Amino acid sequence: MNKLTNVFNHNSNLLSIYFTAGFPNADSTLHVLKALEQGGTDFVEVGIPYSDPLADGPVIQNSSSRALANGMSLKMLFDQLKELKNTVNIPVILMGYLNPILKFGIESFIENCRQVGVSGLIIPDLPYEIYLEKYQTLFEQNNISNIFLITPQTGEERIRKLDRASTSFLYMVSSAAVTGVRDGLSESQIQYFERIKNMQLKTPAMVGFGISNHKTYREVCRYAHGAIVGSAFIKHLETHGDDASEIIKFVKNLKNN
């Protein structure tokens, strides 16, 4: 059992924040992580910048481009995260695409994750079947949770397979669109959330994509264990930089407005 699993024990209305490593500045990563913890974020998703992020909307794409221009790489990220265990207590997840991880070497990547204290990974383009066949043992040996994504189009049989293979939570993509800020939930989204809730899965679920304010955060918490906020926070960093007091204020406004 790792830190991430523990967060879901007897907890609800969880808030996770996504931001891109190396944004807005090359050395922002740990500053942002510390401030998010101080603000009351339950766990954090750190995005690995990539030049061709299929699921990301323009806001997160732009943050990736700027992070890459700042020189961010997997080597730099792991160097920055060496202080993670000493400075941040909440669970940290890395979210990235498969190509840079394979280029780095997946065994070395997983080992580095374990050494710095990363609790889980979200790799949207790693197929479930390939994970089971090639990488599940590697993840389990290093106590790293692989987080699967489900969408409104994912069928019940596949959801139940992902549920059985999950060790922390399922990432419920709120719509078929890319990431981005939206205002309120549609009727079709509510039907989707209710469908998943009624399946009574063993694995907790977090809703992401389009969660931008206290209202949408509280709405999705009615159907899942919590919400993941990404684009709205990236926009905040664009405006305020990595100023800790402003980050703390952002989190508190999301949770307690």
C-alpha positions as CSV (number, residue, x, y, z in Angstrom):
1,M,0.0,0.0,0.0
2,N,1.5,3.4,-1.0
3,K,0.7,7.0,-0.1
4,L,-1.8,7.3,-2.9
5,T,-3.9,4.3,-1.8
6,N,-3.9,5.7,1.8
7,V,-5.5,9.0,0.6
8,F,-8.6,7.2,-0.5
9,N,-9.2,5.4,2.8
10,H,-12.2,7.0,4.5
11,N,-11.7,10.2,2.5
12,S,-14.1,11.9,0.0
13,N,-14.3,15.3,-1.7
14,L,-10.7,14.9,-2.7
15,L,-8.9,17.6,-4.7
16,S,-6.0,16.9,-7.1
17,I,-4.2,19.6,-9.0
18,Y,-2.4,19.1,-12.3
19,F,0.5,21.3,-13.5
20,T,3.3,20.9,-16.0
21,A,6.8,20.3,-14.7
22,G,9.1,23.2,-15.5
23,F,6.3,25.7,-15.9
24,P,6.1,28.7,-15.6
25,N,9.9,28.5,-14.9
26,A,12.4,25.7,-15.1
27,D,12.8,25.6,-11.3
28,S,9.1,26.0,-10.5
29,T,8.3,22.3,-9.9
30,L,9.1,22.0,-6.2
31,H,7.9,25.5,-5.4
32,V,4.5,24.7,-6.9
33,L,4.3,21.3,-5.2
34,K,5.0,22.8,-1.7
35,A,2.4,25.5,-2.2
36,L,-0.2,23.1,-3.4
37,E,0.3,21.0,-0.2
38,Q,0.1,24.1,2.0
39,G,-3.1,25.1,0.3
40,G,-4.8,21.7,1.1
41,T,-4.5,19.8,-2.1
42,D,-4.9,16.1,-1.4
43,F,-2.5,14.8,-4.1
44,V,-0.8,16.3,-7.2
45,E,-0.4,15.3,-10.8
46,V,2.9,16.6,-12.3
47,G,2.7,16.6,-16.1
48,I,5.8,15.6,-18.1
49,P,6.0,18.1,-21.0
50,Y,5.7,16.6,-24.4
51,S,5.7,18.1,-27.9
52,D,2.6,16.1,-29.1
53,P,0.2,15.7,-26.2
54,L,-2.9,14.0,-27.7
55,A,-5.4,14.5,-24.9
56,D,-4.4,18.1,-23.9
57,G,-6.1,21.2,-24.9
58,P,-4.4,24.5,-25.9
59,V,-3.7,25.7,-22.3
60,I,-1.8,22.6,-21.2
61,Q,-0.2,22.3,-24.7
62,N,1.2,25.8,-24.3
63,S,2.5,25.1,-20.8
64,S,4.3,22.0,-22.2
65,S,5.9,24.1,-25.0
66,R,7.1,26.7,-22.5
67,A,8.4,24.0,-20.2
68,L,10.4,22.4,-23.0
69,A,11.7,25.8,-24.0
70,N,12.8,26.2,-20.4
71,G,14.9,23.0,-20.8
72,M,12.7,20.6,-18.9
73,S,13.4,16.9,-19.5
74,L,12.9,13.7,-17.6
75,K,16.5,13.9,-16.3
76,M,16.0,17.4,-15.0
77,L,12.6,16.5,-13.5
78,F,14.1,13.5,-11.5
79,D,17.0,15.8,-10.4
80,Q,14.4,18.3,-9.1
81,L,12.3,15.6,-7.4
82,K,15.3,14.2,-5.4
83,E,14.1,16.6,-2.6
84,L,10.5,15.5,-2.9
85,K,10.6,13.1,0.1
86,N,12.1,15.7,2.3
87,T,9.7,18.6,1.4
88,V,6.3,17.2,0.3
89,N,4.2,14.7,2.2
90,I,1.1,14.4,-0.1
91,P,1.2,11.8,-2.9
92,V,2.7,12.9,-6.2
93,I,1.7,11.3,-9.6
94,L,3.5,11.8,-12.9
95,M,1.4,12.1,-16.0
96,G,3.1,11.6,-19.3
97,Y,3.0,10.0,-22.7
98,L,4.7,6.7,-23.5
99,N,7.2,7.8,-26.1
100,P,9.5,9.9,-23.9
101,I,9.3,7.2,-21.2
102,L,10.4,4.5,-23.6
103,K,13.2,6.8,-24.9
104,F,14.3,7.3,-21.3
105,G,14.0,3.5,-20.6
106,I,10.9,2.3,-18.8
107,E,12.8,0.2,-16.2
108,S,15.0,3.2,-15.4
109,F,12.0,5.5,-15.4
110,I,10.1,3.3,-12.9
111,E,13.2,2.9,-10.7
112,N,13.7,6.7,-10.7
113,C,10.0,7.1,-9.7
114,R,10.5,4.8,-6.8
115,Q,13.7,6.4,-5.6
116,V,12.2,10.0,-5.5
117,G,8.9,8.9,-4.0
118,V,6.4,9.1,-6.9
119,S,3.3,7.1,-5.9
120,G,1.6,6.6,-9.3
121,L,1.7,7.1,-13.1
122,I,-0.9,8.2,-15.6
123,I,0.2,7.2,-19.2
124,P,-2.8,7.8,-21.4
125,D,-1.4,6.0,-24.5
126,L,-0.2,2.9,-22.7
127,P,-2.8,0.3,-23.6
128,Y,-4.2,-1.8,-20.8
129,E,-3.3,-5.1,-22.5
130,I,0.4,-4.0,-23.0
131,Y,0.5,-2.9,-19.4
132,L,-0.6,-6.3,-18.2
133,E,1.6,-8.2,-20.6
134,K,4.9,-6.2,-20.2
135,Y,4.9,-3.8,-17.3
136,Q,2.5,-4.8,-14.5
137,T,5.1,-6.8,-12.6
138,L,7.6,-3.9,-12.9
139,F,5.1,-1.4,-11.5
140,E,4.1,-3.7,-8.6
141,Q,7.7,-4.5,-7.7
142,N,8.4,-0.8,-7.3
143,N,5.0,0.0,-5.5
144,I,4.0,2.4,-8.3
145,S,0.3,2.6,-9.1
146,N,-0.8,2.7,-12.7
147,I,-3.9,4.8,-13.1
148,F,-6.3,3.9,-15.9
149,L,-8.5,6.4,-17.8
150,I,-12.2,5.7,-18.6
151,T,-14.4,7.9,-20.8
152,P,-18.1,8.2,-21.5
153,Q,-17.5,5.8,-24.4
154,T,-15.8,3.1,-22.3
155,G,-18.0,-0.1,-22.1
156,E,-19.0,-1.8,-18.9
157,E,-16.9,-4.9,-19.6
158,R,-13.7,-2.9,-20.1
159,I,-14.4,-0.7,-17.1
160,R,-14.7,-3.8,-14.9
161,K,-11.4,-5.1,-16.3
162,L,-9.7,-1.8,-15.5
163,D,-11.3,-1.8,-12.1
164,R,-9.9,-5.3,-11.3
165,A,-6.4,-4.2,-12.4
166,S,-6.4,-0.9,-10.5
167,T,-4.5,-0.3,-7.3
168,S,-5.5,3.3,-6.4
169,F,-8.2,5.1,-8.5
170,L,-9.8,5.3,-11.9
171,Y,-9.5,8.6,-13.8
172,M,-12.9,9.4,-15.1
173,V,-12.4,11.7,-18.2
174,S,-15.5,13.9,-18.0
175,S,-16.1,14.1,-21.7
176,A,-14.8,13.0,-25.1
177,A,-13.1,16.4,-25.6
178,V,-9.5,17.4,-24.7
179,T,-8.6,19.1,-21.5
180,G,-9.9,22.7,-20.9
181,V,-12.0,24.9,-18.7
182,R,-15.8,24.5,-18.9
183,D,-18.7,25.9,-16.8
184,G,-21.0,23.4,-15.2
185,L,-22.0,19.8,-16.0
186,S,-24.1,18.7,-19.0
187,E,-27.0,16.2,-18.7
188,S,-25.0,13.6,-20.6
189,Q,-22.0,14.0,-18.2
190,I,-24.3,13.6,-15.2
191,Q,-25.8,10.4,-16.7
192,Y,-22.2,9.1,-17.3
193,F,-21.2,9.8,-13.7
194,E,-24.3,8.1,-12.4
195,R,-23.7,5.1,-14.6
196,I,-20.2,4.6,-13.2
197,K,-21.4,5.3,-9.6
198,N,-24.2,2.7,-9.9
199,M,-21.6,0.0,-11.1
200,Q,-20.3,0.0,-7.5
201,L,-16.7,-0.6,-8.5
202,K,-14.1,-1.5,-6.0
203,T,-11.8,1.3,-7.1
204,P,-12.4,5.0,-6.2
205,A,-12.9,7.4,-9.1
206,M,-11.7,10.9,-9.7
207,V,-13.2,13.2,-12.3
208,G,-10.9,15.3,-14.6
209,F,-11.2,17.5,-17.7
210,G,-13.2,20.6,-17.4
211,I,-13.2,21.1,-13.6
212,S,-12.5,24.8,-13.2
213,N,-14.1,26.3,-10.0
214,H,-15.7,25.5,-6.7
215,K,-19.1,24.9,-8.3
216,T,-17.9,22.2,-10.7
217,Y,-15.7,20.6,-8.1
218,R,-18.6,20.2,-5.6
219,E,-20.8,18.9,-8.4
220,V,-18.6,16.1,-9.4
221,C,-17.9,15.2,-5.8
222,R,-21.5,14.1,-5.6
223,Y,-20.7,11.3,-8.1
224,A,-17.0,10.5,-7.4
225,H,-14.4,10.6,-4.7
226,G,-13.1,13.9,-6.0
227,A,-12.0,16.1,-8.9
228,I,-8.8,16.9,-10.8
229,V,-8.2,20.5,-11.8
230,G,-5.7,21.2,-14.6
231,S,-6.2,23.9,-17.2
232,A,-7.7,26.4,-14.7
233,F,-4.6,26.1,-12.5
234,I,-2.2,26.4,-15.5
235,K,-4.1,29.6,-16.4
236,H,-3.5,30.8,-12.8
237,L,0.2,30.1,-13.1
238,E,0.3,32.0,-16.4
239,T,-1.1,35.1,-14.5
240,H,0.5,34.8,-11.1
241,G,3.6,32.7,-11.7
242,D,4.7,30.3,-8.9
243,D,3.9,32.7,-6.1
244,A,3.1,30.5,-3.1
245,S,0.5,32.8,-1.5
246,E,-1.4,33.0,-4.7
247,I,-1.3,29.2,-5.2
248,I,-2.6,28.6,-1.7
249,K,-5.4,31.1,-2.3
250,F,-6.3,29.3,-5.5
251,V,-6.6,25.9,-3.8
252,K,-8.6,27.3,-0.8
253,N,-11.0,29.1,-3.2
254,L,-11.6,25.8,-5.0
255,K,-12.3,23.8,-1.9
256,N,-14.0,26.2,0.4
257,N,-15.5,29.0,-1.7
